[in-house]
Amino acid sequence: MYKRMYRYSTQRYNSSLLAMGIIRVGTLHDFRRMEHKKGIADPQEGKKIVSHRIDQLHIADTEDSNIKSNIDVRALEAFRAVKMSNSKNITFENVALSKSFDEPDCFILCTSKMCSKETMSQFEGADSCVEVVEIESFYRVLTDTLNSITPVIFRGIHEVIYQNRKEHWNGQDWGRHPALIKETEFKKQDELRAIWQPRLNKPISPVILGNYRLVAFCRNVSI
């Protein structure tokens, strides 16, 4: 569990959290809306593309167990490009493979690992900072409160990875989770994401929660 966690927002919203335990929990797909302020809106949230290129590949015998060590052969299987069995002398040239990801919606609460004016400046309109001082207790109460509205599964707190949304296949798996990727322009946010997966298969939207118990786990931070 992280030792430091900070939430940047306007004084109005952070005051509501500190006084009454009121907080807004967003969703992955809601972040795609361009109506959000700079630093929050990202139309590509939860999306990415993984690709692999085969310049030239010759397979003498598809039944040869040694070909499994070849990354191009593994790519053909992973991307489900072709199904090969009991074949000989197959050649592939200039083949481009790609797979698109678009993650299902989920609930997300964003915080930051860093406490600084520079970090706060990354969030348009933010002029105050709240530190979550008892992280485990904060998220336990928040999860219980969210569950009182809609059934969810808490998937933990994760660091955001800042990178291009177009990845080259790593030869083993599909790489970074799309819900944890943000463009490199947001890198100074040093974001952490708490994620809740809905138990029900129906559309979700951001919710404003209120639980006075959250107040005890937060404190105002002067920057």
C-alpha positions as a printed NumPy array, in Angstrom:
array([[  0.   ,   0.   ,   0.   ],
       [  1.243,   3.498,  -0.803],
       [  2.376,   5.756,   2.053],
       [  1.48 ,   9.078,   0.437],
       [ -1.579,   9.933,  -1.63 ],
       [ -2.846,  13.377,  -2.63 ],
       [ -6.038,  14.592,  -4.246],
       [ -6.088,  17.892,  -6.136],
       [ -9.309,  19.79 ,  -6.762],
       [-10.993,  23.129,  -6.216],
       [-11.275,  24.393,  -2.647],
       [-15.035,  23.928,  -2.847],
       [-14.895,  20.201,  -3.524],
       [-12.023,  19.438,  -1.181],
       [-13.769,  21.345,   1.597],
       [-16.826,  19.107,   1.118],
       [-14.593,  16.06 ,   1.49 ],
       [-12.92 ,  17.384,   4.638],
       [-16.149,  18.568,   6.26 ],
       [-18.717,  15.944,   5.256],
       [-16.897,  13.129,   3.479],
       [-18.382,  13.985,   0.085],
       [-16.383,  12.816,  -2.938],
       [-16.946,  12.166,  -6.622],
       [-15.907,   8.787,  -8.045],
       [-15.53 ,   8.911, -11.816],
       [-15.54 ,   6.253, -14.512],
       [-13.025,   5.262, -17.177],
       [-15.299,   6.106, -20.082],
       [-16.417,   9.393, -18.541],
       [-12.801,  10.604, -18.739],
       [-13.181,  10.474, -22.517],
       [-15.578,  13.424, -22.487],
       [-13.892,  16.547, -23.787],
       [-16.108,  18.64 , -21.511],
       [-13.735,  17.821, -18.66 ],
       [-10.99 ,  20.266, -17.777],
       [ -7.446,  20.011, -19.043],
       [ -5.533,  17.268, -17.275],
       [ -8.616,  15.062, -16.945],
       [-10.171,  14.779, -20.396],
       [ -8.579,  12.136, -22.625],
       [-10.702,  10.696, -25.462],
       [ -8.444,   7.628, -25.656],
       [ -8.871,   6.493, -22.038],
       [ -8.956,   2.695, -21.796],
       [ -7.848,   2.189, -25.395],
       [ -4.651,   0.992, -27.033],
       [ -3.314,  -0.882, -30.069],
       [ -0.705,  -3.646, -29.999],
       [  1.08 ,  -4.417, -33.265],
       [  3.761,  -6.663, -34.709],
       [  5.431,  -6.708, -38.107],
       [  6.865,  -9.7  , -39.914],
       [  9.358,  -8.711, -42.592],
       [ 10.096, -12.259, -43.711],
       [  9.414, -15.64 , -42.155],
       [  9.919, -19.089, -43.618],
       [  8.555, -22.18 , -41.881],
       [  9.947, -25.44 , -43.203],
       [  7.637, -27.621, -41.121],
       [  4.816, -26.409, -38.849],
       [  5.136, -29.592, -36.762],
       [  8.725, -28.768, -35.781],
       [  8.614, -27.936, -32.054],
       [ 11.605, -25.61 , -32.381],
       [  9.646, -22.997, -34.329],
       [  7.822, -21.992, -31.145],
       [ 10.941, -20.049, -30.132],
       [ 10.445, -17.734, -33.104],
       [  8.624, -14.533, -32.098],
       [  7.033, -14.165, -35.534],
       [  5.512, -17.642, -35.312],
       [  4.164, -16.888, -31.832],
       [  2.757, -13.609, -33.117],
       [  0.791, -15.339, -35.882],
       [ -0.851, -17.503, -33.224],
       [ -1.372, -14.744, -30.64 ],
       [ -2.978, -12.384, -33.157],
       [ -4.955, -15.292, -34.613],
       [ -3.758, -14.341, -38.073],
       [ -3.568, -17.851, -39.483],
       [ -4.038, -21.383, -38.23 ],
       [ -1.22 , -23.628, -39.298],
       [ -1.078, -27.395, -38.923],
       [  0.773, -30.168, -40.713],
       [  2.137, -27.835, -43.379],
       [  5.559, -27.381, -44.969],
       [  7.505, -24.618, -46.678],
       [  5.339, -21.628, -45.769],
       [  6.678, -18.107, -46.331],
       [  5.315, -14.814, -44.957],
       [  6.54 , -11.423, -46.168],
       [  5.63 ,  -7.859, -45.152],
       [  2.856,  -8.892, -42.759],
       [  1.403,  -6.302, -40.349],
       [ -0.547,  -7.607, -37.358],
       [ -2.538,  -5.497, -34.907],
       [ -5.039,  -5.883, -32.088],
       [ -7.176,  -3.072, -30.662],
       [ -8.245,  -2.859, -27.022],
       [-11.181,  -0.921, -25.61 ],
       [-11.638,  -1.705, -21.921],
       [-15.106,  -2.028, -20.351],
       [-16.153,   0.862, -18.138],
       [-15.199,   0.846, -14.453],
       [-15.232,   3.204, -11.481],
       [-12.015,   5.141, -10.864],
       [-10.737,   7.541,  -8.212],
       [ -7.6  ,   9.423,  -9.18 ],
       [ -4.955,  10.687,  -6.781],
       [ -1.267,  11.533,  -7.049],
       [  1.939,  10.27 ,  -5.447],
       [  3.373,  13.795,  -5.429],
       [  2.581,  16.893,  -3.376],
       [  3.755,  20.065,  -5.128],
       [  2.578,  23.189,  -6.896],
       [  3.903,  21.77 , -10.144],
       [  1.713,  18.676,  -9.75 ],
       [ -1.336,  20.762,  -8.874],
       [ -0.788,  22.913, -11.97 ],
       [ -1.368,  19.812, -14.112],
       [ -5.047,  19.835, -13.14 ],
       [ -6.898,  22.813, -14.598],
       [ -8.839,  24.7  , -11.925],
       [ -7.29 ,  22.876,  -8.964],
       [ -6.318,  25.22 ,  -6.125],
       [ -6.224,  22.925,  -3.082],
       [ -4.803,  19.603,  -1.977],
       [ -6.033,  16.904,   0.395],
       [ -3.808,  14.108,   1.671],
       [ -5.312,  10.695,   2.389],
       [ -3.498,   9.849,   5.611],
       [ -5.086,   6.465,   6.333],
       [ -5.197,   4.952,   2.885],
       [ -6.378,   1.438,   3.701],
       [ -9.231,   2.67 ,   5.909],
       [-10.2  ,   5.361,   3.381],
       [-10.63 ,   2.888,   0.541],
       [-12.36 ,   0.298,   2.702],
       [-15.035,   2.825,   3.69 ],
       [-15.236,   4.185,   0.143],
       [-15.742,   0.671,  -1.244],
       [-18.48 ,  -0.07 ,   1.287],
       [-20.197,   3.203,   0.405],
       [-19.99 ,   2.547,  -3.328],
       [-21.353,  -0.959,  -2.782],
       [-24.396,   0.519,  -1.056],
       [-25.261,   2.145,  -4.389],
       [-24.134,  -0.465,  -6.917],
       [-22.33 ,  -3.816,  -6.521],
       [-18.599,  -3.525,  -7.234],
       [-15.324,  -5.396,  -6.787],
       [-12.347,  -3.351,  -5.584],
       [ -9.393,  -4.063,  -7.883],
       [ -6.811,  -2.142,  -5.896],
       [ -4.683,   0.958,  -6.405],
       [ -2.356,   1.11 ,  -9.389],
       [  0.259,   3.451, -10.788],
       [ -0.523,   5.011, -14.14 ],
       [  1.971,   4.284, -16.923],
       [  2.73 ,   7.211, -19.229],
       [  3.391,   6.002, -22.752],
       [  2.175,   5.918, -26.319],
       [ -1.071,   3.985, -26.806],
       [  0.472,   2.133, -29.739],
       [  2.616,  -0.721, -28.408],
       [  4.858,  -3.207, -30.132],
       [  4.012,  -6.757, -29.101],
       [  6.448,  -7.942, -26.439],
       [  6.379, -11.584, -27.532],
       [  4.736, -12.838, -24.339],
       [  1.454, -11.081, -23.538],
       [ -0.578,  -7.977, -24.353],
       [  1.52 ,  -5.634, -22.224],
       [  0.241,  -2.743, -20.122],
       [ -3.38 ,  -2.693, -19.014],
       [ -5.244,  -0.127, -21.17 ],
       [ -7.031,   1.362, -18.136],
       [ -3.658,   2.335, -16.647],
       [ -2.174,   4.066, -19.678],
       [ -2.086,   7.825, -20.183],
       [ -0.356,   9.944, -22.773],
       [  3.16 ,  11.136, -21.906],
       [  1.973,  14.767, -21.754],
       [  0.316,  13.92 , -18.404],
       [  3.456,  12.408, -16.856],
       [  3.946,  15.109, -14.203],
       [  0.633,  14.12 , -12.595],
       [  2.243,  10.974, -11.104],
       [ -1.248,   9.503, -10.941],
       [ -2.543,   6.618,  -8.879],
       [ -5.825,   4.955,  -9.805],
       [ -8.152,   3.094,  -7.492],
       [-10.341,   0.837,  -9.636],
       [-13.697,  -0.788,  -8.938],
       [-15.172,  -3.283, -11.383],
       [-19.001,  -3.296, -11.605],
       [-20.557,  -6.649, -10.778],
       [-23.592,  -5.954, -12.967],
       [-23.488,  -5.84 , -16.737],
       [-25.137,  -2.472, -17.21 ],
       [-24.005,   1.099, -17.991],
       [-22.433,   3.074, -15.164],
       [-21.793,   6.772, -14.611],
       [-19.841,   8.868, -12.089],
       [-21.331,   9.009,  -8.6  ],
       [-21.095,  11.513,  -5.761],
       [-20.74 ,   9.681,  -2.477],
       [-21.11 ,  10.94 ,   1.063],
       [-19.819,   9.195,   4.167],
       [-18.766,  11.234,   7.209],
       [-16.297,   8.477,   8.177],
       [-14.051,   9.496,   5.275],
       [-13.289,  12.801,   7.014],
       [-11.137,  11.093,   9.644],
       [ -8.808,   9.681,   6.993],
       [ -7.994,  12.983,   5.247],
       [ -6.258,  16.258,   6.002],
       [ -5.789,  19.544,   4.256],
       [ -2.327,  20.235,   2.831],
       [ -0.931,  23.72 ,   2.269],
       [  1.148,  24.033,  -0.878]])
